[in-house]
């Protein structure tokens, strides 16, 4: 028995890929903010003065933006 799977949209592909991205966050006393980064996207660093989750959410948004600019595989 074979199952037919519908093709994933670009947004679904990006969300699935985002699940495998490693992220970390720490408090920076110097910046008075939580700093989030990912070794897979070393050029992206995001900060939030109020919460670590806010820093991670900003980082995820930036990663989504980068992934949207990548060429689509044929």
PQR file with spaces between the fields and no chain letter, atoms N, CA, C, O and H, PARSE charges and radii, in Angstrom:
ATOM       1  N    UNK     1       0.842   -1.177    0.000 -0.4000 1.5000
ATOM       2  CA   UNK     1       0.000    0.000    0.000 -0.0000 2.0000
ATOM       3  C    UNK     1       0.888    1.241    0.000  0.5500 1.7000
ATOM       4  O    UNK     1       1.775    1.385    0.841 -0.5500 1.4000
ATOM       5  N    UNK     2       0.644    2.105   -0.926 -0.4000 1.5000
ATOM       6  CA   UNK     2       1.416    3.335   -0.994 -0.0000 2.0000
ATOM       7  C    UNK     2       0.534    4.510   -0.621  0.5500 1.7000
ATOM       8  O    UNK     2      -0.644    4.574   -0.972 -0.5500 1.4000
ATOM       9  H    UNK     2      -0.076    1.988   -1.609  0.4000 1.0000
ATOM      10  N    UNK     3       1.129    5.415    0.086 -0.4000 1.5000
ATOM      11  CA   UNK     3       0.398    6.626    0.470 -0.0000 2.0000
ATOM      12  C    UNK     3       0.851    7.764   -0.413  0.5500 1.7000
ATOM      13  O    UNK     3       2.047    7.940   -0.645 -0.5500 1.4000
ATOM      14  H    UNK     3       2.086    5.363    0.372  0.4000 1.0000
ATOM      15  N    UNK     4      -0.073    8.515   -0.894 -0.4000 1.5000
ATOM      16  CA   UNK     4       0.269    9.712   -1.639 -0.0000 2.0000
ATOM      17  C    UNK     4       0.410   10.854   -0.647  0.5500 1.7000
ATOM      18  O    UNK     4      -0.485   11.110    0.159 -0.5500 1.4000
ATOM      19  H    UNK     4      -1.045    8.371   -0.705  0.4000 1.0000
ATOM      20  N    UNK     5       1.531   11.526   -0.716 -0.4000 1.5000
ATOM      21  CA   UNK     5       1.735   12.671    0.155 -0.0000 2.0000
ATOM      22  C    UNK     5       1.690   13.933   -0.686  0.5500 1.7000
ATOM      23  O    UNK     5       2.251   13.999   -1.780 -0.5500 1.4000
ATOM      24  H    UNK     5       2.258   11.318   -1.371  0.4000 1.0000
ATOM      25  N    UNK     6       1.017   14.916   -0.153 -0.4000 1.5000
ATOM      26  CA   UNK     6       0.955   16.176   -0.889 -0.0000 2.0000
ATOM      27  C    UNK     6       2.277   16.904   -0.729  0.5500 1.7000
ATOM      28  O    UNK     6       2.894   16.842    0.335 -0.5500 1.4000
ATOM      29  H    UNK     6       0.561   14.862    0.735  0.4000 1.0000
ATOM      30  N    UNK     7       2.716   17.586   -1.763 -0.4000 1.5000
ATOM      31  CA   UNK     7       3.965   18.333   -1.650 -0.0000 2.0000
ATOM      32  C    UNK     7       3.865   19.425   -0.591  0.5500 1.7000
ATOM      33  O    UNK     7       2.822   20.058   -0.427 -0.5500 1.4000
ATOM      34  H    UNK     7       2.215   17.637   -2.627  0.4000 1.0000
ATOM      35  N    UNK     8       4.960   19.630    0.119 -0.4000 1.5000
ATOM      36  CA   UNK     8       4.978   20.661    1.147 -0.0000 2.0000
ATOM      37  C    UNK     8       5.156   22.033    0.515  0.5500 1.7000
ATOM      38  O    UNK     8       5.870   22.200   -0.474 -0.5500 1.4000
ATOM      39  H    UNK     8       5.807   19.115   -0.014  0.4000 1.0000
ATOM      40  N    UNK     9       4.491   22.999    1.110 -0.4000 1.5000
ATOM      41  CA   UNK     9       4.674   24.378    0.670 -0.0000 2.0000
ATOM      42  C    UNK     9       6.058   24.855    1.114  0.5500 1.7000
ATOM      43  O    UNK     9       6.708   24.221    1.946 -0.5500 1.4000
ATOM      44  H    UNK     9       3.911   22.863    1.914  0.4000 1.0000
ATOM      45  N    UNK    10       6.492   25.964    0.553 -0.4000 1.5000
ATOM      46  CA   UNK    10       7.795   26.541    0.921 -0.0000 2.0000
ATOM      47  C    UNK    10       7.830   26.854    2.425  0.5500 1.7000
ATOM      48  O    UNK    10       8.831   26.597    3.094 -0.5500 1.4000
ATOM      49  H    UNK    10       5.965   26.478   -0.124  0.4000 1.0000
ATOM      50  N    UNK    11       6.744   27.404    2.944 -0.4000 1.5000
ATOM      51  CA   UNK    11       6.681   27.735    4.373 -0.0000 2.0000
ATOM      52  C    UNK    11       6.772   26.476    5.229  0.5500 1.7000
ATOM      53  O    UNK    11       7.430   26.484    6.269 -0.5500 1.4000
ATOM      54  H    UNK    11       5.931   27.613    2.401  0.4000 1.0000
ATOM      55  N    UNK    12       6.123   25.399    4.806 -0.4000 1.5000
ATOM      56  CA   UNK    12       6.185   24.140    5.559 -0.0000 2.0000
ATOM      57  C    UNK    12       7.596   23.558    5.532  0.5500 1.7000
ATOM      58  O    UNK    12       8.069   23.029    6.537 -0.5500 1.4000
ATOM      59  H    UNK    12       5.588   25.392    3.961  0.4000 1.0000
ATOM      60  N    UNK    13       8.265   23.654    4.389 -0.4000 1.5000
ATOM      61  CA   UNK    13       9.637   23.169    4.284 -0.0000 2.0000
ATOM      62  C    UNK    13      10.555   23.946    5.231  0.5500 1.7000
ATOM      63  O    UNK    13      11.421   23.366    5.887 -0.5500 1.4000
ATOM      64  H    UNK    13       7.881   24.084    3.573  0.4000 1.0000
ATOM      65  N    UNK    14      10.359   25.242    5.291 -0.4000 1.5000
ATOM      66  CA   UNK    14      11.194   26.076    6.165 -0.0000 2.0000
ATOM      67  C    UNK    14      10.937   25.752    7.628  0.5500 1.7000
ATOM      68  O    UNK    14      11.879   25.648    8.414 -0.5500 1.4000
ATOM      69  H    UNK    14       9.656   25.713    4.758  0.4000 1.0000
ATOM      70  N    UNK    15       9.685   25.593    7.999 -0.4000 1.5000
ATOM      71  CA   UNK    15       9.366   25.261    9.394 -0.0000 2.0000
ATOM      72  C    UNK    15       9.958   23.909    9.773  0.5500 1.7000
ATOM      73  O    UNK    15      10.460   23.744   10.885 -0.5500 1.4000
ATOM      74  H    UNK    15       8.920   25.677    7.361  0.4000 1.0000
ATOM      75  N    UNK    16       9.904   22.942    8.862 -0.4000 1.5000
ATOM      76  CA   UNK    16      10.482   21.630    9.141 -0.0000 2.0000
ATOM      77  C    UNK    16      12.000   21.740    9.299  0.5500 1.7000
ATOM      78  O    UNK    16      12.580   21.116   10.187 -0.5500 1.4000
ATOM      79  H    UNK    16       9.496   23.076    7.959  0.4000 1.0000
ATOM      80  N    UNK    17      12.630   22.520    8.449 -0.4000 1.5000
ATOM      81  CA   UNK    17      14.079   22.699    8.545 -0.0000 2.0000
ATOM      82  C    UNK    17      14.464   23.428    9.824  0.5500 1.7000
ATOM      83  O    UNK    17      15.496   23.131   10.425 -0.5500 1.4000
ATOM      84  H    UNK    17      12.159   23.027    7.727  0.4000 1.0000
ATOM      85  N    UNK    18      13.646   24.372   10.235 -0.4000 1.5000
ATOM      86  CA   UNK    18      13.904   25.132   11.455 -0.0000 2.0000
ATOM      87  C    UNK    18      13.913   24.233   12.692  0.5500 1.7000
ATOM      88  O    UNK    18      14.587   24.534   13.677 -0.5500 1.4000
ATOM      89  H    UNK    18      12.807   24.614    9.747  0.4000 1.0000
ATOM      90  N    UNK    19      13.166   23.135   12.639 -0.4000 1.5000
ATOM      91  CA   UNK    19      13.136   22.203   13.773 -0.0000 2.0000
ATOM      92  C    UNK    19      14.507   21.605   14.058  0.5500 1.7000
ATOM      93  O    UNK    19      14.795   21.246   15.200 -0.5500 1.4000
ATOM      94  H    UNK    19      12.618   22.890   11.839  0.4000 1.0000
ATOM      95  N    UNK    20      15.352   21.493   13.045 -0.4000 1.5000
ATOM      96  CA   UNK    20      16.675   20.908   13.228 -0.0000 2.0000
ATOM      97  C    UNK    20      17.778   21.906   13.518  0.5500 1.7000
ATOM      98  O    UNK    20      18.944   21.526   13.623 -0.5500 1.4000
ATOM      99  H    UNK    20      15.117   21.785   12.117  0.4000 1.0000
ATOM     100  N    UNK    21      17.431   23.169   13.648 -0.4000 1.5000
ATOM     101  CA   UNK    21      18.444   24.197   13.894 -0.0000 2.0000
ATOM     102  C    UNK    21      18.721   24.301   15.397  0.5500 1.7000
ATOM     103  O    UNK    21      17.803   24.452   16.203 -0.5500 1.4000
ATOM     104  H    UNK    21      16.484   23.477   13.562  0.4000 1.0000
ATOM     105  N    UNK    22      19.987   24.219   15.748 -0.4000 1.5000
ATOM     106  CA   UNK    22      20.390   24.351   17.147 -0.0000 2.0000
ATOM     107  C    UNK    22      20.517   25.827   17.510  0.5500 1.7000
ATOM     108  O    UNK    22      21.096   26.611   16.758 -0.5500 1.4000
ATOM     109  H    UNK    22      20.732   24.097   15.093  0.4000 1.0000
ATOM     110  N    UNK    23      19.977   26.195   18.655 -0.4000 1.5000
ATOM     111  CA   UNK    23      20.058   27.578   19.137 -0.0000 2.0000
ATOM     112  C    UNK    23      20.458   27.567   20.608  0.5500 1.7000
ATOM     113  O    UNK    23      20.226   26.593   21.324 -0.5500 1.4000
ATOM     114  H    UNK    23      19.507   25.558   19.266  0.4000 1.0000
ATOM     115  N    UNK    24      21.051   28.649   21.033 -0.4000 1.5000
ATOM     116  CA   UNK    24      21.386   28.808   22.441 -0.0000 2.0000
ATOM     117  C    UNK    24      21.172   30.269   22.804  0.5500 1.7000
ATOM     118  O    UNK    24      21.172   31.144   21.938 -0.5500 1.4000
ATOM     119  H    UNK    24      21.239   29.440   20.451  0.4000 1.0000
ATOM     120  N    UNK    25      20.992   30.518   24.086 -0.4000 1.5000
ATOM     121  CA   UNK    25      20.754   31.878   24.558 -0.0000 2.0000
ATOM     122  C    UNK    25      21.461   32.065   25.895  0.5500 1.7000
ATOM     123  O    UNK    25      21.543   31.136   26.698 -0.5500 1.4000
ATOM     124  H    UNK    25      20.992   29.808   24.790  0.4000 1.0000
ATOM     125  N    UNK    26      21.966   33.262   26.125 -0.4000 1.5000
ATOM     126  CA   UNK    26      22.602   33.570   27.401 -0.0000 2.0000
ATOM     127  C    UNK    26      22.332   35.026   27.757  0.5500 1.7000
ATOM     128  O    UNK    26      21.950   35.830   26.906 -0.5500 1.4000
ATOM     129  H    UNK    26      21.899   34.017   25.472  0.4000 1.0000
ATOM     130  N    UNK    27      22.535   35.342   29.015 -0.4000 1.5000
ATOM     131  CA   UNK    27      22.365   36.711   29.494 -0.0000 2.0000
ATOM     132  C    UNK    27      23.692   37.433   29.345  0.5500 1.7000
ATOM     133  O    UNK    27      24.722   36.948   29.814 -0.5500 1.4000
ATOM     134  H    UNK    27      22.845   34.689   29.706  0.4000 1.0000
ATOM     135  N    UNK    28      23.674   38.578   28.702 -0.4000 1.5000
ATOM     136  CA   UNK    28      24.866   39.403   28.556 -0.0000 2.0000
ATOM     137  C    UNK    28      24.752   40.579   29.516  0.5500 1.7000
ATOM     138  O    UNK    28      23.934   41.476   29.319 -0.5500 1.4000
ATOM     139  H    UNK    28      22.837   38.972   28.321  0.4000 1.0000
ATOM     140  N    UNK    29      25.572   40.566   30.545 -0.4000 1.5000
ATOM     141  CA   UNK    29      25.565   41.665   31.509 -0.0000 2.0000
ATOM     142  C    UNK    29      25.971   42.967   30.828  0.5500 1.7000
ATOM     143  O    UNK    29      25.419   44.028   31.119 -0.5500 1.4000
ATOM     144  H    UNK    29      26.237   39.836   30.705  0.4000 1.0000
ATOM     145  N    UNK    30      26.942   42.879   29.918 -0.4000 1.5000
ATOM     146  CA   UNK    30      27.435   44.058   29.202 -0.0000 2.0000
ATOM     147  C    UNK    30      26.329   44.715   28.370  0.5500 1.7000
ATOM     148  O    UNK    30      26.226   45.941   28.327 -0.5500 1.4000
ATOM     149  H    UNK    30      27.391   42.017   29.682  0.4000 1.0000
ATOM     150  N    UNK    31      25.500   43.892   27.708 -0.4000 1.5000
ATOM     151  CA   UNK    31      24.420   44.413   26.866 -0.0000 2.0000
ATOM     152  C    UNK    31      23.101   44.560   27.622  0.5500 1.7000
ATOM     153  O    UNK    31      22.151   45.146   27.102 -0.5500 1.4000
ATOM     154  H    UNK    31      25.584   42.896   27.744  0.4000 1.0000
ATOM     155  N    UNK    32      23.035   44.037   28.835 -0.4000 1.5000
ATOM     156  CA   UNK    32      21.789   43.999   29.611 -0.0000 2.0000
ATOM     157  C    UNK    32      20.655   43.404   28.789  0.5500 1.7000
ATOM     158  O    UNK    32      19.553   43.948   28.725 -0.5500 1.4000
ATOM     159  H    UNK    32      23.806   43.561   29.258  0.4000 1.0000
ATOM     160  N    UNK    33      20.959   42.264   28.159 -0.4000 1.5000
ATOM     161  CA   UNK    33      19.970   41.608   27.300 -0.0000 2.0000
ATOM     162  C    UNK    33      20.306   40.133   27.158  0.5500 1.7000
ATOM     163  O    UNK    33      21.445   39.708   27.353 -0.5500 1.4000
ATOM     164  H    UNK    33      21.855   41.822   28.212  0.4000 1.0000
ATOM     165  N    UNK    34      19.276   39.365   26.812 -0.4000 1.5000
ATOM     166  CA   UNK    34      19.486   37.970   26.447 -0.0000 2.0000
ATOM     167  C    UNK    34      19.961   37.943   24.999  0.5500 1.7000
ATOM     168  O    UNK    34      19.417   38.651   24.151 -0.5500 1.4000
ATOM     169  H    UNK    34      18.351   39.710   26.654  0.4000 1.0000
ATOM     170  N    UNK    35      20.967   37.133   24.718 -0.4000 1.5000
ATOM     171  CA   UNK    35      21.542   37.037   23.385 -0.0000 2.0000
ATOM     172  C    UNK    35      21.309   35.612   22.876  0.5500 1.7000
ATOM     173  O    UNK    35      21.651   34.639   23.548 -0.5500 1.4000
ATOM     174  H    UNK    35      21.408   36.558   25.407  0.4000 1.0000
ATOM     175  N    UNK    36      20.728   35.505   21.687 -0.4000 1.5000
ATOM     176  CA   UNK    36      20.475   34.200   21.075 -0.0000 2.0000
ATOM     177  C    UNK    36      21.336   34.055   19.827  0.5500 1.7000
ATOM     178  O    UNK    36      21.532   35.011   19.077 -0.5500 1.4000
ATOM     179  H    UNK    36      20.451   36.295   21.141  0.4000 1.0000
ATOM     180  N    UNK    37      21.848   32.837   19.615 -0.4000 1.5000
ATOM     181  CA   UNK    37      22.658   32.570   18.438 -0.0000 2.0000
ATOM     182  C    UNK    37      22.492   31.115   18.031  0.5500 1.7000
ATOM     183  O    UNK    37      21.978   30.296   18.793 -0.5500 1.4000
ATOM     184  H    UNK    37      21.688   32.061   20.225  0.4000 1.0000
ATOM     185  N    UNK    38      22.933   30.805   16.824 -0.4000 1.5000
ATOM     186  CA   UNK    38      22.927   29.444   16.317 -0.0000 2.0000
ATOM     187  C    UNK    38      24.251   29.190   15.614  0.5500 1.7000
ATOM     188  O    UNK    38      24.657   29.985   14.766 -0.5500 1.4000
ATOM     189  H    UNK    38      23.351   31.470   16.204  0.4000 1.0000
ATOM     190  N    UNK    39      24.937   28.090   15.952 -0.4000 1.5000
ATOM     191  CA   UNK    39      26.181   27.783   15.258 -0.0000 2.0000
ATOM     192  C    UNK    39      25.962   27.507   13.763  0.5500 1.7000
ATOM     193  O    UNK    39      26.889   27.633   12.963 -0.5500 1.4000
ATOM     194  H    UNK    39      24.607   27.445   16.641  0.4000 1.0000
ATOM     195  N    UNK    40      24.746   27.136   13.400 -0.4000 1.5000
ATOM     196  CA   UNK    40      24.443   26.877   11.991 -0.0000 2.0000
ATOM     197  C    UNK    40      24.244   28.169   11.192  0.5500 1.7000
ATOM     198  O    UNK    40      24.302   28.158    9.962 -0.5500 1.4000
ATOM     199  H    UNK    40      23.993   27.033   14.050  0.4000 1.0000
ATOM     200  N    UNK    41      24.014   29.261   11.883 -0.4000 1.5000
ATOM     201  CA   UNK    41      23.850   30.578   11.266 -0.0000 2.0000
ATOM     202  C    UNK    41      24.700   31.574   12.053  0.5500 1.7000
ATOM     203  O    UNK    41      24.165   32.444   12.741 -0.5500 1.4000
ATOM     204  H    UNK    41      23.966   29.270   12.882  0.4000 1.0000
ATOM     205  N    UNK    42      26.014   31.448   11.954 -0.4000 1.5000
ATOM     206  CA   UNK    42      26.906   32.234   12.819 -0.0000 2.0000
ATOM     207  C    UNK    42      26.810   33.745   12.611  0.5500 1.7000
ATOM     208  O    UNK    42      27.199   34.507   13.496 -0.5500 1.4000
ATOM     209  H    UNK    42      26.449   30.742   11.396  0.4000 1.0000
ATOM     210  N    UNK    43      26.318   34.182   11.499 -0.4000 1.5000
ATOM     211  CA   UNK    43      26.205   35.617   11.254 -0.0000 2.0000
ATOM     212  C    UNK    43      24.987   36.250   11.898  0.5500 1.7000
ATOM     213  O    UNK    43      24.845   37.473   11.887 -0.5500 1.4000
ATOM     214  H    UNK    43      26.002   33.563   10.780  0.4000 1.0000
ATOM     215  N    UNK    44      24.111   35.439   12.455 -0.4000 1.5000
ATOM     216  CA   UNK    44      22.888   35.964   13.071 -0.0000 2.0000
ATOM     217  C    UNK    44      22.992   35.916   14.587  0.5500 1.7000
ATOM     218  O    UNK    44      23.260   34.865   15.170 -0.5500 1.4000
ATOM     219  H    UNK    44      24.226   34.446   12.463  0.4000 1.0000
ATOM     220  N    UNK    45      22.783   37.044   15.206 -0.4000 1.5000
ATOM     221  CA   UNK    45      22.729   37.143   16.663 -0.0000 2.0000
ATOM     222  C    UNK    45      21.583   38.088   16.982  0.5500 1.7000
ATOM     223  O    UNK    45      21.496   39.177   16.416 -0.5500 1.4000
ATOM     224  H    UNK    45      22.566   37.897   14.733  0.4000 1.0000
ATOM     225  N    UNK    46      20.705   37.675   17.885 -0.4000 1.5000
ATOM     226  CA   UNK    46      19.558   38.513   18.235 -0.0000 2.0000
ATOM     227  C    UNK    46      19.514   38.715   19.743  0.5500 1.7000
ATOM     228  O    UNK    46      19.939   37.856   20.516 -0.5500 1.4000
ATOM     229  H    UNK    46      20.776   36.790   18.345  0.4000 1.0000
ATOM     230  N    UNK    47      18.996   39.855   20.139 -0.4000 1.5000
ATOM     231  CA   UNK    47      18.943   40.203   21.563 -0.0000 2.0000
ATOM     232  C    UNK    47      17.543   40.632   21.964  0.5500 1.7000
ATOM     233  O    UNK    47      16.762   41.132   21.153 -0.5500 1.4000
ATOM     234  H    UNK    47      18.650   40.553   19.512  0.4000 1.0000
ATOM     235  N    UNK    48      17.253   40.421   23.229 -0.4000 1.5000
ATOM     236  CA   UNK    48      16.003   40.896   23.809 -0.0000 2.0000
ATOM     237  C    UNK    48      16.289   41.246   25.264  0.5500 1.7000
ATOM     238  O    UNK    48      16.821   40.425   26.011 -0.5500 1.4000
ATOM     239  H    UNK    48      17.887   40.015   23.887  0.4000 1.0000
ATOM     240  N    UNK    49      15.945   42.436   25.655 -0.4000 1.5000
ATOM     241  CA   UNK    49      16.236   42.885   27.020 -0.0000 2.0000
ATOM     242  C    UNK    49      15.314   42.266   28.065  0.5500 1.7000
ATOM     243  O    UNK    49      15.626   42.291   29.255 -0.5500 1.4000
ATOM     244  H    UNK    49      15.513   43.103   25.048  0.4000 1.0000
ATOM     245  N    UNK    50      14.189   41.713   27.637 -0.4000 1.5000
ATOM     246  CA   UNK    50      13.195   41.250   28.596 -0.0000 2.0000
ATOM     247  C    UNK    50      13.145   39.748   28.802  0.5500 1.7000
ATOM     248  O    UNK    50      12.888   39.289   29.915 -0.5500 1.4000
ATOM     249  H    UNK    50      13.935   41.692   26.670  0.4000 1.0000
ATOM     250  N    UNK    51      13.390   38.957   27.733 -0.4000 1.5000
ATOM     251  CA   UNK    51      13.258   37.507   27.922 -0.0000 2.0000
ATOM     252  C    UNK    51      14.139   36.710   26.968  0.5500 1.7000
ATOM     253  O    UNK    51      14.446   37.143   25.857 -0.5500 1.4000
ATOM     254  H    UNK    51      13.599   39.329   26.828  0.4000 1.0000
ATOM     255  N    UNK    52      14.531   35.535   27.438 -0.4000 1.5000
ATOM     256  CA   UNK    52      15.311   34.634   26.597 -0.0000 2.0000
ATOM     257  C    UNK    52      14.456   34.108   25.448  0.5500 1.7000
ATOM     258  O    UNK    52      14.947   33.925   24.334 -0.5500 1.4000
ATOM     259  H    UNK    52      14.282   35.183   28.340  0.4000 1.0000
ATOM     260  N    UNK    53      13.181   33.869   25.724 -0.4000 1.5000
ATOM     261  CA   UNK    53      12.277   33.403   24.665 -0.0000 2.0000
ATOM     262  C    UNK    53      12.136   34.461   23.576  0.5500 1.7000
ATOM     263  O    UNK    53      12.077   34.126   22.393 -0.5500 1.4000
ATOM     264  H    UNK    53      12.783   34.018   26.628  0.4000 1.0000
ATOM     265  N    UNK    54      12.083   35.711   23.958 -0.4000 1.5000
ATOM     266  CA   UNK    54      12.018   36.790   22.978 -0.0000 2.0000
ATOM     267  C    UNK    54      13.235   36.799   22.075  0.5500 1.7000
ATOM     268  O    UNK    54      13.115   37.014   20.869 -0.5500 1.4000
ATOM     269  H    UNK    54      12.131   35.982   24.919  0.4000 1.0000
ATOM     270  N    UNK    55      14.413   36.565   22.652 -0.4000 1.5000
ATOM     271  CA   UNK    55      15.642   36.520   21.849 -0.0000 2.0000
ATOM     272  C    UNK    55      15.610   35.345   20.884  0.5500 1.7000
ATOM     273  O    UNK    55      15.990   35.485   19.721 -0.5500 1.4000
ATOM     274  H    UNK    55      14.511   36.390   23.631  0.4000 1.0000
ATOM     275  N    UNK    56      15.157   34.182   21.359 -0.4000 1.5000
ATOM     276  CA   UNK    56      15.053   32.999   20.493 -0.0000 2.0000
ATOM     277  C    UNK    56      14.036   33.243   19.385  0.5500 1.7000
ATOM     278  O    UNK    56      14.293   32.909   18.228 -0.5500 1.4000
ATOM     279  H    UNK    56      14.849   34.069   22.304  0.4000 1.0000
ATOM     280  N    UNK    57      12.892   33.819   19.721 -0.4000 1.5000
ATOM     281  CA   UNK    57      11.871   34.096   18.702 -0.0000 2.0000
ATOM     282  C    UNK    57      12.395   35.036   17.629  0.5500 1.7000
ATOM     283  O    UNK    57      12.131   34.829   16.445 -0.5500 1.4000
ATOM     284  H    UNK    57      12.683   34.090   20.661  0.4000 1.0000
ATOM     285  N    UNK    58      13.124   36.052   18.020 -0.4000 1.5000
ATOM     286  CA   UNK    58      13.713   36.970   17.033 -0.0000 2.0000
ATOM     287  C    UNK    58      14.710   36.247   16.150  0.5500 1.7000
ATOM     288  O    UNK    58      14.747   36.460   14.938 -0.5500 1.4000
ATOM     289  H    UNK    58      13.339   36.220   18.982  0.4000 1.0000
ATOM     290  N    UNK    59      15.524   35.383   16.762 -0.4000 1.5000
ATOM     291  CA   UNK    59      16.499   34.615   15.993 -0.0000 2.0000
ATOM     292  C    UNK    59      15.795   33.698   14.991  0.5500 1.7000
ATOM     293  O    UNK    59      16.206   33.615   13.833 -0.5500 1.4000
ATOM     294  H    UNK    59      15.494   35.209   17.746  0.4000 1.0000
ATOM     295  N    UNK    60      14.747   33.016   15.427 -0.4000 1.5000
ATOM     296  CA   UNK    60      14.002   32.144   14.520 -0.0000 2.0000
ATOM     297  C    UNK    60      13.413   32.941   13.358  0.5500 1.7000
ATOM     298  O    UNK    60      13.428   32.473   12.220 -0.5500 1.4000
ATOM     299  H    UNK    60      14.413   33.083   16.367  0.4000 1.0000
ATOM     300  N    UNK    61      12.906   34.115   13.626 -0.4000 1.5000
ATOM     301  CA   UNK    61      12.376   34.962   12.550 -0.0000 2.0000
ATOM     302  C    UNK    61      13.461   35.328   11.548  0.5500 1.7000
ATOM     303  O    UNK    61      13.223   35.325   10.341 -0.5500 1.4000
ATOM     304  H    UNK    61      12.893   34.496   14.551  0.4000 1.0000
ATOM     305  N    UNK    62      14.662   35.645   12.050 -0.4000 1.5000
ATOM     306  CA   UNK    62      15.771   35.986   11.164 -0.0000 2.0000
ATOM     307  C    UNK    62      16.217   34.769   10.346  0.5500 1.7000
ATOM     308  O    UNK    62      16.545   34.897    9.166 -0.5500 1.4000
ATOM     309  H    UNK    62      14.855   35.648   13.031  0.4000 1.0000
ATOM     310  N    UNK    63      16.229   33.599   10.971 -0.4000 1.5000
ATOM     311  CA   UNK    63      16.596   32.380   10.254 -0.0000 2.0000
ATOM     312  C    UNK    63      15.565   32.091    9.167  0.5500 1.7000
ATOM     313  O    UNK    63      15.928   31.728    8.048 -0.5500 1.4000
ATOM     314  H    UNK    63      15.963   33.495   11.929  0.4000 1.0000
ATOM     315  N    UNK    64      14.279   32.249    9.490 -0.4000 1.5000
ATOM     316  CA   UNK    64      13.232   32.063    8.468 -0.0000 2.0000
ATOM     317  C    UNK    64      13.470   33.001    7.287  0.5500 1.7000
ATOM     318  O    UNK    64      13.339   32.593    6.133 -0.5500 1.4000
ATOM     319  H    UNK    64      13.984   32.543   10.399  0.4000 1.0000
ATOM     320  N    UNK    65      13.819   34.254    7.570 -0.4000 1.5000
ATOM     321  CA   UNK    65      14.056   35.227    6.510 -0.0000 2.0000
ATOM     322  C    UNK    65      15.205   34.768    5.625  0.5500 1.7000
ATOM     323  O    UNK    65      15.121   34.859    4.401 -0.5500 1.4000
ATOM     324  H    UNK    65      13.926   34.585    8.507  0.4000 1.0000
ATOM     325  N    UNK    66      16.284   34.271    6.240 -0.4000 1.5000
ATOM     326  CA   UNK    66      17.434   33.772    5.470 -0.0000 2.0000
ATOM     327  C    UNK    66      17.031   32.563    4.628  0.5500 1.7000
ATOM     328  O    UNK    66      17.389   32.473    3.454 -0.5500 1.4000
ATOM     329  H    UNK    66      16.352   34.196    7.235  0.4000 1.0000
ATOM     330  N    UNK    67      16.292   31.640    5.226 -0.4000 1.5000
ATOM     331  CA   UNK    67      15.886   30.434    4.505 -0.0000 2.0000
ATOM     332  C    UNK    67      14.957   30.771    3.328  0.5500 1.7000
ATOM     333  O    UNK    67      14.970   30.083    2.307 -0.5500 1.4000
ATOM     334  H    UNK    67      16.001   31.713    6.180  0.4000 1.0000
ATOM     335  N    UNK    68      14.168   31.812    3.473 -0.4000 1.5000
ATOM     336  CA   UNK    68      13.266   32.204    2.379 -0.0000 2.0000
ATOM     337  C    UNK    68      14.052   32.707    1.166  0.5500 1.7000
ATOM     338  O    UNK    68      13.562   32.637    0.039 -0.5500 1.4000
ATOM     339  H    UNK    68      14.157   32.371    4.302  0.4000 1.0000
ATOM     340  N    UNK    69      15.250   33.205    1.388 -0.4000 1.5000
ATOM     341  CA   UNK    69      16.049   33.739    0.278 -0.0000 2.0000
ATOM     342  C    UNK    69      16.876   32.661   -0.423  0.5500 1.7000
ATOM     343  O    UNK    69      17.434   32.905   -1.492 -0.5500 1.4000
ATOM     344  H    UNK    69      15.648   33.262    2.303  0.4000 1.0000
ATOM     345  N    UNK    70      16.957   31.466    0.177 -0.4000 1.5000
ATOM     346  CA   UNK    70      17.703   30.394   -0.460 -0.0000 2.0000
ATOM     347  C    UNK    70      16.965   29.898   -1.698  0.5500 1.7000
ATOM     348  O    UNK    70      15.734   29.909   -1.732 -0.5500 1.4000
ATOM     349  H    UNK    70      16.503   31.267    1.046  0.4000 1.0000
ATOM     350  N    UNK    71      17.703   29.466   -2.711 -0.4000 1.5000
ATOM     351  CA   UNK    71      17.050   28.940   -3.901 -0.0000 2.0000
ATOM     352  C    UNK    71      16.276   27.651   -3.592  0.5500 1.7000
ATOM     353  O    UNK    71      16.681   26.861   -2.739 -0.5500 1.4000
ATOM     354  H    UNK    71      18.702   29.457   -2.684  0.4000 1.0000
ATOM     355  N    UNK    72      15.178   27.460   -4.286 -0.4000 1.5000
ATOM     356  CA   UNK    72      14.349   26.264   -4.101 -0.0000 2.0000
ATOM     357  C    UNK    72      14.942   25.127   -4.915  0.5500 1.7000
ATOM     358  O    UNK    72      15.280   25.297   -6.087 -0.5500 1.4000
ATOM     359  H    UNK    72      14.849   28.102   -4.978  0.4000 1.0000
ATOM     360  N    UNK    73      15.067   23.953   -4.279 -0.4000 1.5000
ATOM     361  CA   UNK    73      15.587   22.787   -4.991 -0.0000 2.0000
ATOM     362  C    UNK    73      14.586   22.322   -6.041  0.5500 1.7000
ATOM     363  O    UNK    73      13.381   22.288   -5.792 -0.5500 1.4000
ATOM     364  H    UNK    73      14.793   23.814   -3.327  0.4000 1.0000
ATOM     365  N    UNK    74      15.087   21.971   -7.194 -0.4000 1.5000
ATOM     366  CA   UNK    74      14.209   21.534   -8.282 -0.0000 2.0000
ATOM     367  C    UNK    74      13.756   20.118   -8.113  0.5500 1.7000
ATOM     368  O    UNK    74      13.012   19.604   -8.948 -0.5500 1.4000
ATOM     369  H    UNK    74      16.066   21.999   -7.396  0.4000 1.0000
